[in-house]
Amino acid sequence: MEQTFEEKMDALNDIVAKLESGKLTLDENLKAYEEGMKLYRELSSILKEKEGVVRKIIEESGEEVPFSPGEDE
């Protein structure tokens, strides 16, 4: 079963905590970093998709879109 967005965020936060702990070996650090980057890309993709949905809802309501893509990047 596919993880939810929240589960992926929790997993990414766990990875960050492990990396920051300084207790992993070099190989463990590399593996954790790789998994973290994979989760980061998945989460970014989900957020961009959801932003599009919100944008469409706002535009269909006749309101002005309060944000633009890449605004925080």
PDB file of N, CA, C and O in Angstrom:
ATOM      1  N   MET A   1       0.841  -1.185   0.000  1.00  0.00           N
ATOM      2  CA  MET A   1       0.000   0.000   0.000  1.00  0.00           C
ATOM      3  C   MET A   1       0.889   1.253   0.000  1.00  0.00           C
ATOM      4  O   MET A   1       1.903   1.319   0.694  1.00  0.00           O
ATOM      5  N   GLU A   2       0.487   2.206  -0.774  1.00  0.00           N
ATOM      6  CA  GLU A   2       1.225   3.478  -0.904  1.00  0.00           C
ATOM      7  C   GLU A   2       1.138   4.268   0.400  1.00  0.00           C
ATOM      8  O   GLU A   2       0.079   4.352   1.021  1.00  0.00           O
ATOM      9  N   GLN A   3       2.269   4.845   0.802  1.00  0.00           N
ATOM     10  CA  GLN A   3       2.287   5.688   1.994  1.00  0.00           C
ATOM     11  C   GLN A   3       1.557   6.994   1.724  1.00  0.00           C
ATOM     12  O   GLN A   3       1.560   7.506   0.604  1.00  0.00           O
ATOM     13  N   THR A   4       0.935   7.518   2.763  1.00  0.00           N
ATOM     14  CA  THR A   4       0.294   8.828   2.645  1.00  0.00           C
ATOM     15  C   THR A   4       1.370   9.909   2.663  1.00  0.00           C
ATOM     16  O   THR A   4       2.528   9.642   2.984  1.00  0.00           O
ATOM     17  N   PHE A   5       0.977  11.118   2.317  1.00  0.00           N
ATOM     18  CA  PHE A   5       1.887  12.251   2.365  1.00  0.00           C
ATOM     19  C   PHE A   5       2.466  12.401   3.771  1.00  0.00           C
ATOM     20  O   PHE A   5       3.668  12.604   3.943  1.00  0.00           O
ATOM     21  N   GLU A   6       1.597  12.299   4.764  1.00  0.00           N
ATOM     22  CA  GLU A   6       2.028  12.469   6.151  1.00  0.00           C
ATOM     23  C   GLU A   6       3.014  11.380   6.567  1.00  0.00           C
ATOM     24  O   GLU A   6       3.981  11.661   7.274  1.00  0.00           O
ATOM     25  N   GLU A   7       2.780  10.155   6.139  1.00  0.00           N
ATOM     26  CA  GLU A   7       3.704   9.061   6.451  1.00  0.00           C
ATOM     27  C   GLU A   7       5.070   9.292   5.805  1.00  0.00           C
ATOM     28  O   GLU A   7       6.110   9.016   6.403  1.00  0.00           O
ATOM     29  N   LYS A   8       5.044   9.799   4.586  1.00  0.00           N
ATOM     30  CA  LYS A   8       6.307  10.107   3.900  1.00  0.00           C
ATOM     31  C   LYS A   8       7.045  11.242   4.606  1.00  0.00           C
ATOM     32  O   LYS A   8       8.270  11.209   4.724  1.00  0.00           O
ATOM     33  N   MET A   9       6.303  12.243   5.076  1.00  0.00           N
ATOM     34  CA  MET A   9       6.931  13.341   5.816  1.00  0.00           C
ATOM     35  C   MET A   9       7.560  12.825   7.111  1.00  0.00           C
ATOM     36  O   MET A   9       8.672  13.216   7.466  1.00  0.00           O
ATOM     37  N   ASP A  10       6.848  11.951   7.806  1.00  0.00           N
ATOM     38  CA  ASP A  10       7.385  11.364   9.042  1.00  0.00           C
ATOM     39  C   ASP A  10       8.659  10.578   8.748  1.00  0.00           C
ATOM     40  O   ASP A  10       9.639  10.670   9.487  1.00  0.00           O
ATOM     41  N   ALA A  11       8.637   9.805   7.663  1.00  0.00           N
ATOM     42  CA  ALA A  11       9.817   9.021   7.289  1.00  0.00           C
ATOM     43  C   ALA A  11      10.989   9.941   6.967  1.00  0.00           C
ATOM     44  O   ALA A  11      12.122   9.667   7.364  1.00  0.00           O
ATOM     45  N   LEU A  12      10.724  11.022   6.254  1.00  0.00           N
ATOM     46  CA  LEU A  12      11.786  11.970   5.925  1.00  0.00           C
ATOM     47  C   LEU A  12      12.333  12.627   7.198  1.00  0.00           C
ATOM     48  O   LEU A  12      13.546  12.785   7.341  1.00  0.00           O
ATOM     49  N   ASN A  13      11.461  13.003   8.105  1.00  0.00           N
ATOM     50  CA  ASN A  13      11.908  13.587   9.370  1.00  0.00           C
ATOM     51  C   ASN A  13      12.759  12.607  10.174  1.00  0.00           C
ATOM     52  O   ASN A  13      13.736  13.008  10.807  1.00  0.00           O
ATOM     53  N   ASP A  14      12.391  11.320  10.152  1.00  0.00           N
ATOM     54  CA  ASP A  14      13.183  10.292  10.836  1.00  0.00           C
ATOM     55  C   ASP A  14      14.576  10.183  10.228  1.00  0.00           C
ATOM     56  O   ASP A  14      15.570  10.052  10.942  1.00  0.00           O
ATOM     57  N   ILE A  15      14.634  10.238   8.905  1.00  0.00           N
ATOM     58  CA  ILE A  15      15.921  10.155   8.212  1.00  0.00           C
ATOM     59  C   ILE A  15      16.796  11.354   8.572  1.00  0.00           C
ATOM     60  O   ILE A  15      17.987  11.205   8.846  1.00  0.00           O
ATOM     61  N   VAL A  16      16.201  12.531   8.570  1.00  0.00           N
ATOM     62  CA  VAL A  16      16.952  13.743   8.920  1.00  0.00           C
ATOM     63  C   VAL A  16      17.506  13.624  10.342  1.00  0.00           C
ATOM     64  O   VAL A  16      18.656  13.982  10.593  1.00  0.00           O
ATOM     65  N   ALA A  17      16.694  13.126  11.265  1.00  0.00           N
ATOM     66  CA  ALA A  17      17.145  12.972  12.656  1.00  0.00           C
ATOM     67  C   ALA A  17      18.315  11.996  12.732  1.00  0.00           C
ATOM     68  O   ALA A  17      19.271  12.228  13.473  1.00  0.00           O
ATOM     69  N   LYS A  18      18.245  10.908  11.971  1.00  0.00           N
ATOM     70  CA  LYS A  18      19.342   9.931  11.965  1.00  0.00           C
ATOM     71  C   LYS A  18      20.621  10.555  11.400  1.00  0.00           C
ATOM     72  O   LYS A  18      21.712  10.361  11.937  1.00  0.00           O
ATOM     73  N   LEU A  19      20.467  11.303  10.314  1.00  0.00           N
ATOM     74  CA  LEU A  19      21.635  11.945   9.719  1.00  0.00           C
ATOM     75  C   LEU A  19      22.245  12.965  10.674  1.00  0.00           C
ATOM     76  O   LEU A  19      23.467  13.078  10.765  1.00  0.00           O
ATOM     77  N   GLU A  20      21.413  13.696  11.374  1.00  0.00           N
ATOM     78  CA  GLU A  20      21.903  14.721  12.296  1.00  0.00           C
ATOM     79  C   GLU A  20      22.498  14.130  13.571  1.00  0.00           C
ATOM     80  O   GLU A  20      23.251  14.805  14.274  1.00  0.00           O
ATOM     81  N   SER A  21      22.166  12.878  13.873  1.00  0.00           N
ATOM     82  CA  SER A  21      22.650  12.256  15.108  1.00  0.00           C
ATOM     83  C   SER A  21      24.156  12.018  15.089  1.00  0.00           C
ATOM     84  O   SER A  21      24.801  11.992  16.137  1.00  0.00           O
ATOM     85  N   GLY A  22      24.714  11.844  13.889  1.00  0.00           N
ATOM     86  CA  GLY A  22      26.138  11.581  13.775  1.00  0.00           C
ATOM     87  C   GLY A  22      26.526  10.159  14.165  1.00  0.00           C
ATOM     88  O   GLY A  22      27.709   9.858  14.325  1.00  0.00           O
ATOM     89  N   LYS A  23      25.539   9.289  14.318  1.00  0.00           N
ATOM     90  CA  LYS A  23      25.807   7.926  14.779  1.00  0.00           C
ATOM     91  C   LYS A  23      25.845   6.893  13.650  1.00  0.00           C
ATOM     92  O   LYS A  23      26.088   5.713  13.903  1.00  0.00           O
ATOM     93  N   LEU A  24      25.612   7.313  12.439  1.00  0.00           N
ATOM     94  CA  LEU A  24      25.602   6.385  11.314  1.00  0.00           C
ATOM     95  C   LEU A  24      27.002   6.266  10.714  1.00  0.00           C
ATOM     96  O   LEU A  24      27.815   7.188  10.786  1.00  0.00           O
ATOM     97  N   THR A  25      27.252   5.104  10.124  1.00  0.00           N
ATOM     98  CA  THR A  25      28.504   4.926   9.386  1.00  0.00           C
ATOM     99  C   THR A  25      28.394   5.683   8.072  1.00  0.00           C
ATOM    100  O   THR A  25      27.317   6.158   7.712  1.00  0.00           O
ATOM    101  N   LEU A  26      29.488   5.794   7.370  1.00  0.00           N
ATOM    102  CA  LEU A  26      29.479   6.490   6.079  1.00  0.00           C
ATOM    103  C   LEU A  26      28.485   5.833   5.127  1.00  0.00           C
ATOM    104  O   LEU A  26      27.688   6.515   4.482  1.00  0.00           O
ATOM    105  N   ASP A  27      28.538   4.503   5.044  1.00  0.00           N
ATOM    106  CA  ASP A  27      27.604   3.802   4.151  1.00  0.00           C
ATOM    107  C   ASP A  27      26.153   4.002   4.582  1.00  0.00           C
ATOM    108  O   ASP A  27      25.279   4.181   3.735  1.00  0.00           O
ATOM    109  N   GLU A  28      25.892   3.976   5.869  1.00  0.00           N
ATOM    110  CA  GLU A  28      24.538   4.204   6.368  1.00  0.00           C
ATOM    111  C   GLU A  28      24.085   5.631   6.069  1.00  0.00           C
ATOM    112  O   GLU A  28      22.928   5.865   5.721  1.00  0.00           O
ATOM    113  N   ASN A  29      25.008   6.577   6.207  1.00  0.00           N
ATOM    114  CA  ASN A  29      24.696   7.971   5.874  1.00  0.00           C
ATOM    115  C   ASN A  29      24.325   8.115   4.408  1.00  0.00           C
ATOM    116  O   ASN A  29      23.345   8.782   4.075  1.00  0.00           O
ATOM    117  N   LEU A  30      25.096   7.500   3.538  1.00  0.00           N
ATOM    118  CA  LEU A  30      24.816   7.596   2.101  1.00  0.00           C
ATOM    119  C   LEU A  30      23.480   6.966   1.753  1.00  0.00           C
ATOM    120  O   LEU A  30      22.716   7.518   0.961  1.00  0.00           O
ATOM    121  N   LYS A  31      23.197   5.817   2.340  1.00  0.00           N
ATOM    122  CA  LYS A  31      21.930   5.141   2.074  1.00  0.00           C
ATOM    123  C   LYS A  31      20.758   5.989   2.588  1.00  0.00           C
ATOM    124  O   LYS A  31      19.746   6.137   1.903  1.00  0.00           O
ATOM    125  N   ALA A  32      20.903   6.544   3.803  1.00  0.00           N
ATOM    126  CA  ALA A  32      19.854   7.381   4.372  1.00  0.00           C
ATOM    127  C   ALA A  32      19.654   8.648   3.529  1.00  0.00           C
ATOM    128  O   ALA A  32      18.521   9.065   3.288  1.00  0.00           O
ATOM    129  N   TYR A  33      20.749   9.249   3.088  1.00  0.00           N
ATOM    130  CA  TYR A  33      20.661  10.453   2.257  1.00  0.00           C
ATOM    131  C   TYR A  33      19.933  10.147   0.949  1.00  0.00           C
ATOM    132  O   TYR A  33      19.080  10.918   0.509  1.00  0.00           O
ATOM    133  N   GLU A  34      20.273   9.027   0.340  1.00  0.00           N
ATOM    134  CA  GLU A  34      19.629   8.635  -0.910  1.00  0.00           C
ATOM    135  C   GLU A  34      18.121   8.440  -0.711  1.00  0.00           C
ATOM    136  O   GLU A  34      17.318   8.911  -1.517  1.00  0.00           O
ATOM    137  N   GLU A  35      17.751   7.752   0.352  1.00  0.00           N
ATOM    138  CA  GLU A  35      16.331   7.536   0.640  1.00  0.00           C
ATOM    139  C   GLU A  35      15.637   8.862   0.950  1.00  0.00           C
ATOM    140  O   GLU A  35      14.502   9.086   0.529  1.00  0.00           O
ATOM    141  N   GLY A  36      16.320   9.734   1.683  1.00  0.00           N
ATOM    142  CA  GLY A  36      15.756  11.043   1.990  1.00  0.00           C
ATOM    143  C   GLY A  36      15.510  11.875   0.747  1.00  0.00           C
ATOM    144  O   GLY A  36      14.477  12.535   0.629  1.00  0.00           O
ATOM    145  N   MET A  37      16.453  11.846  -0.179  1.00  0.00           N
ATOM    146  CA  MET A  37      16.275  12.593  -1.425  1.00  0.00           C
ATOM    147  C   MET A  37      15.129  12.028  -2.256  1.00  0.00           C
ATOM    148  O   MET A  37      14.398  12.779  -2.901  1.00  0.00           O
ATOM    149  N   LYS A  38      14.973  10.717  -2.240  1.00  0.00           N
ATOM    150  CA  LYS A  38      13.851  10.083  -2.955  1.00  0.00           C
ATOM    151  C   LYS A  38      12.530  10.565  -2.361  1.00  0.00           C
ATOM    152  O   LYS A  38      11.617  10.946  -3.094  1.00  0.00           O
ATOM    153  N   LEU A  39      12.431  10.549  -1.037  1.00  0.00           N
ATOM    154  CA  LEU A  39      11.214  11.023  -0.383  1.00  0.00           C
ATOM    155  C   LEU A  39      10.982  12.503  -0.654  1.00  0.00           C
ATOM    156  O   LEU A  39       9.849  12.917  -0.900  1.00  0.00           O
ATOM    157  N   TYR A  40      12.041  13.300  -0.612  1.00  0.00           N
ATOM    158  CA  TYR A  40      11.929  14.735  -0.889  1.00  0.00           C
ATOM    159  C   TYR A  40      11.331  14.979  -2.286  1.00  0.00           C
ATOM    160  O   TYR A  40      10.434  15.805  -2.451  1.00  0.00           O
ATOM    161  N   ARG A  41      11.842  14.247  -3.282  1.00  0.00           N
ATOM    162  CA  ARG A  41      11.326  14.424  -4.649  1.00  0.00           C
ATOM    163  C   ARG A  41       9.855  14.013  -4.734  1.00  0.00           C
ATOM    164  O   ARG A  41       9.059  14.685  -5.390  1.00  0.00           O
ATOM    165  N   GLU A  42       9.494  12.914  -4.073  1.00  0.00           N
ATOM    166  CA  GLU A  42       8.098  12.465  -4.078  1.00  0.00           C
ATOM    167  C   GLU A  42       7.199  13.506  -3.405  1.00  0.00           C
ATOM    168  O   GLU A  42       6.132  13.838  -3.920  1.00  0.00           O
ATOM    169  N   LEU A  43       7.632  14.011  -2.265  1.00  0.00           N
ATOM    170  CA  LEU A  43       6.836  15.001  -1.540  1.00  0.00           C
ATOM    171  C   LEU A  43       6.702  16.301  -2.332  1.00  0.00           C
ATOM    172  O   LEU A  43       5.626  16.899  -2.358  1.00  0.00           O
ATOM    173  N   SER A  44       7.763  16.737  -2.968  1.00  0.00           N
ATOM    174  CA  SER A  44       7.714  17.952  -3.792  1.00  0.00           C
ATOM    175  C   SER A  44       6.728  17.780  -4.932  1.00  0.00           C
ATOM    176  O   SER A  44       5.973  18.699  -5.249  1.00  0.00           O
ATOM    177  N   SER A  45       6.730  16.617  -5.543  1.00  0.00           N
ATOM    178  CA  SER A  45       5.815  16.336  -6.643  1.00  0.00           C
ATOM    179  C   SER A  45       4.363  16.367  -6.168  1.00  0.00           C
ATOM    180  O   SER A  45       3.491  16.928  -6.833  1.00  0.00           O
ATOM    181  N   ILE A  46       4.120  15.763  -5.020  1.00  0.00           N
ATOM    182  CA  ILE A  46       2.762  15.757  -4.463  1.00  0.00           C
ATOM    183  C   ILE A  46       2.309  17.184  -4.174  1.00  0.00           C
ATOM    184  O   ILE A  46       1.179  17.550  -4.495  1.00  0.00           O
ATOM    185  N   LEU A  47       3.178  17.991  -3.572  1.00  0.00           N
ATOM    186  CA  LEU A  47       2.814  19.371  -3.247  1.00  0.00           C
ATOM    187  C   LEU A  47       2.520  20.188  -4.498  1.00  0.00           C
ATOM    188  O   LEU A  47       1.578  20.980  -4.512  1.00  0.00           O
ATOM    189  N   LYS A  48       3.314  20.003  -5.544  1.00  0.00           N
ATOM    190  CA  LYS A  48       3.067  20.735  -6.793  1.00  0.00           C
ATOM    191  C   LYS A  48       1.726  20.337  -7.395  1.00  0.00           C
ATOM    192  O   LYS A  48       0.987  21.178  -7.906  1.00  0.00           O
ATOM    193  N   GLU A  49       1.422  19.048  -7.328  1.00  0.00           N
ATOM    194  CA  GLU A  49       0.144  18.560  -7.848  1.00  0.00           C
ATOM    195  C   GLU A  49      -1.015  19.167  -7.060  1.00  0.00           C
ATOM    196  O   GLU A  49      -1.993  19.628  -7.649  1.00  0.00           O
ATOM    197  N   LYS A  50      -0.911  19.170  -5.747  1.00  0.00           N
ATOM    198  CA  LYS A  50      -1.986  19.714  -4.898  1.00  0.00           C
ATOM    199  C   LYS A  50      -2.115  21.219  -5.077  1.00  0.00           C
ATOM    200  O   LYS A  50      -3.220  21.758  -5.013  1.00  0.00           O
ATOM    201  N   GLU A  51      -1.002  21.900  -5.299  1.00  0.00           N
ATOM    202  CA  GLU A  51      -1.052  23.340  -5.557  1.00  0.00           C
ATOM    203  C   GLU A  51      -1.873  23.609  -6.814  1.00  0.00           C
ATOM    204  O   GLU A  51      -2.647  24.565  -6.868  1.00  0.00           O
ATOM    205  N   GLY A  52      -1.700  22.756  -7.827  1.00  0.00           N
ATOM    206  CA  GLY A  52      -2.478  22.907  -9.053  1.00  0.00           C
ATOM    207  C   GLY A  52      -3.962  22.731  -8.807  1.00  0.00           C
ATOM    208  O   GLY A  52      -4.780  23.447  -9.385  1.00  0.00           O
ATOM    209  N   VAL A  53      -4.313  21.786  -7.957  1.00  0.00           N
ATOM    210  CA  VAL A  53      -5.722  21.556  -7.620  1.00  0.00           C
ATOM    211  C   VAL A  53      -6.294  22.782  -6.915  1.00  0.00           C
ATOM    212  O   VAL A  53      -7.388  23.239  -7.246  1.00  0.00           O
ATOM    213  N   VAL A  54      -5.556  23.310  -5.945  1.00  0.00           N
ATOM    214  CA  VAL A  54      -6.015  24.491  -5.205  1.00  0.00           C
ATOM    215  C   VAL A  54      -6.154  25.676  -6.156  1.00  0.00           C
ATOM    216  O   VAL A  54      -7.136  26.417  -6.101  1.00  0.00           O
ATOM    217  N   ARG A  55      -5.166  25.846  -7.026  1.00  0.00           N
ATOM    218  CA  ARG A  55      -5.199  26.944  -7.996  1.00  0.00           C
ATOM    219  C   ARG A  55      -6.458  26.844  -8.874  1.00  0.00           C
ATOM    220  O   ARG A  55      -7.121  27.848  -9.133  1.00  0.00           O
ATOM    221  N   LYS A  56      -6.774  25.631  -9.323  1.00  0.00           N
ATOM    222  CA  LYS A  56      -7.942  25.435 -10.180  1.00  0.00           C
ATOM    223  C   LYS A  56      -9.229  25.767  -9.427  1.00  0.00           C
ATOM    224  O   LYS A  56     -10.122  26.411  -9.977  1.00  0.00           O
ATOM    225  N   ILE A  57      -9.326  25.334  -8.187  1.00  0.00           N
ATOM    226  CA  ILE A  57     -10.512  25.622  -7.381  1.00  0.00           C
ATOM    227  C   ILE A  57     -10.686  27.126  -7.204  1.00  0.00           C
ATOM    228  O   ILE A  57     -11.792  27.651  -7.335  1.00  0.00           O
ATOM    229  N   ILE A  58      -9.588  27.813  -6.904  1.00  0.00           N
ATOM    230  CA  ILE A  58      -9.655  29.264  -6.699  1.00  0.00           C
ATOM    231  C   ILE A  58     -10.051  29.966  -7.988  1.00  0.00           C
ATOM    232  O   ILE A  58     -10.901  30.857  -7.977  1.00  0.00           O
ATOM    233  N   GLU A  59      -9.440  29.570  -9.097  1.00  0.00           N
ATOM    234  CA  GLU A  59      -9.753  30.206 -10.375  1.00  0.00           C
ATOM    235  C   GLU A  59     -11.198  29.966 -10.777  1.00  0.00           C
ATOM    236  O   GLU A  59     -11.851  30.863 -11.309  1.00  0.00           O
ATOM    237  N   GLU A  60     -11.705  28.755 -10.523  1.00  0.00           N
ATOM    238  CA  GLU A  60     -13.095  28.450 -10.872  1.00  0.00           C
ATOM    239  C   GLU A  60     -14.080  29.245 -10.025  1.00  0.00           C
ATOM    240  O   GLU A  60     -15.215  29.479 -10.438  1.00  0.00           O
ATOM    241  N   SER A  61     -13.641  29.658  -8.836  1.00  0.00           N
ATOM    242  CA  SER A  61     -14.521  30.442  -7.967  1.00  0.00           C
ATOM    243  C   SER A  61     -14.515  31.920  -8.347  1.00  0.00           C
ATOM    244  O   SER A  61     -15.284  32.713  -7.805  1.00  0.00           O
ATOM    245  N   GLY A  62     -13.628  32.284  -9.296  1.00  0.00           N
ATOM    246  CA  GLY A  62     -13.550  33.668  -9.735  1.00  0.00           C
ATOM    247  C   GLY A  62     -12.643  34.532  -8.880  1.00  0.00           C
ATOM    248  O   GLY A  62     -12.550  35.742  -9.088  1.00  0.00           O
ATOM    249  N   GLU A  63     -11.981  33.918  -7.927  1.00  0.00           N
ATOM    250  CA  GLU A  63     -11.068  34.652  -7.053  1.00  0.00           C
ATOM    251  C   GLU A  63      -9.701  34.755  -7.711  1.00  0.00           C
ATOM    252  O   GLU A  63      -9.380  34.005  -8.633  1.00  0.00           O
ATOM    253  N   GLU A  64      -8.914  35.684  -7.229  1.00  0.00           N
ATOM    254  CA  GLU A  64      -7.542  35.832  -7.704  1.00  0.00           C
ATOM    255  C   GLU A  64      -6.667  34.805  -6.988  1.00  0.00           C
ATOM    256  O   GLU A  64      -6.815  34.579  -5.787  1.00  0.00           O
ATOM    257  N   VAL A  65      -5.760  34.191  -7.734  1.00  0.00           N
ATOM    258  CA  VAL A  65      -4.863  33.205  -7.137  1.00  0.00           C
ATOM    259  C   VAL A  65      -3.844  33.932  -6.283  1.00  0.00           C
ATOM    260  O   VAL A  65      -3.113  34.786  -6.784  1.00  0.00           O
ATOM    261  N   PRO A  66      -3.783  33.594  -4.951  1.00  0.00           N
ATOM    262  CA  PRO A  66      -2.927  34.347  -4.036  1.00  0.00           C
ATOM    263  C   PRO A  66      -1.440  33.974  -4.070  1.00  0.00           C
ATOM    264  O   PRO A  66      -0.651  34.531  -3.306  1.00  0.00           O
ATOM    265  N   PHE A  67      -1.056  33.060  -4.927  1.00  0.00           N
ATOM    266  CA  PHE A  67       0.340  32.655  -4.993  1.00  0.00           C
ATOM    267  C   PHE A  67       0.680  32.281  -6.415  1.00  0.00           C
ATOM    268  O   PHE A  67      -0.204  32.036  -7.236  1.00  0.00           O
ATOM    269  N   SER A  68       1.965  32.240  -6.698  1.00  0.00           N
ATOM    270  CA  SER A  68       2.385  31.847  -8.041  1.00  0.00           C
ATOM    271  C   SER A  68       3.441  30.755  -7.924  1.00  0.00           C
ATOM    272  O   SER A  68       4.148  30.693  -6.918  1.00  0.00           O
ATOM    273  N   PRO A  69       3.561  29.892  -8.933  1.00  0.00           N
ATOM    274  CA  PRO A  69       4.535  28.803  -8.879  1.00  0.00           C
ATOM    275  C   PRO A  69       5.955  29.332  -8.695  1.00  0.00           C
ATOM    276  O   PRO A  69       6.341  30.336  -9.294  1.00  0.00           O
ATOM    277  N   GLY A  70       6.718  28.643  -7.863  1.00  0.00           N
ATOM    278  CA  GLY A  70       8.092  29.017  -7.658  1.00  0.00           C
ATOM    279  C   GLY A  70       8.294  30.198  -6.737  1.00  0.00           C
ATOM    280  O   GLY A  70       9.419  30.667  -6.566  1.00  0.00           O
ATOM    281  N   GLU A  71       7.233  30.680  -6.147  1.00  0.00           N
ATOM    282  CA  GLU A  71       7.307  31.862  -5.302  1.00  0.00           C
ATOM    283  C   GLU A  71       8.255  31.681  -4.131  1.00  0.00           C
ATOM    284  O   GLU A  71       8.967  32.613  -3.757  1.00  0.00           O
ATOM    285  N   ASP A  72       8.269  30.477  -3.546  1.00  0.00           N
ATOM    286  CA  ASP A  72       9.111  30.205  -2.384  1.00  0.00           C
ATOM    287  C   ASP A  72      10.406  29.513  -2.748  1.00  0.00           C
ATOM    288  O   ASP A  72      11.186  29.192  -1.851  1.00  0.00           O
ATOM    289  N   GLU A  73      10.666  29.273  -3.986  1.00  0.00           N
ATOM    290  CA  GLU A  73      11.867  28.534  -4.400  1.00  0.00           C
ATOM    291  C   GLU A  73      13.022  29.448  -4.623  1.00  0.00           C
ATOM    292  O   GLU A  73      14.111  28.993  -4.975  1.00  0.00           O
TER     293      GLU A  73
END
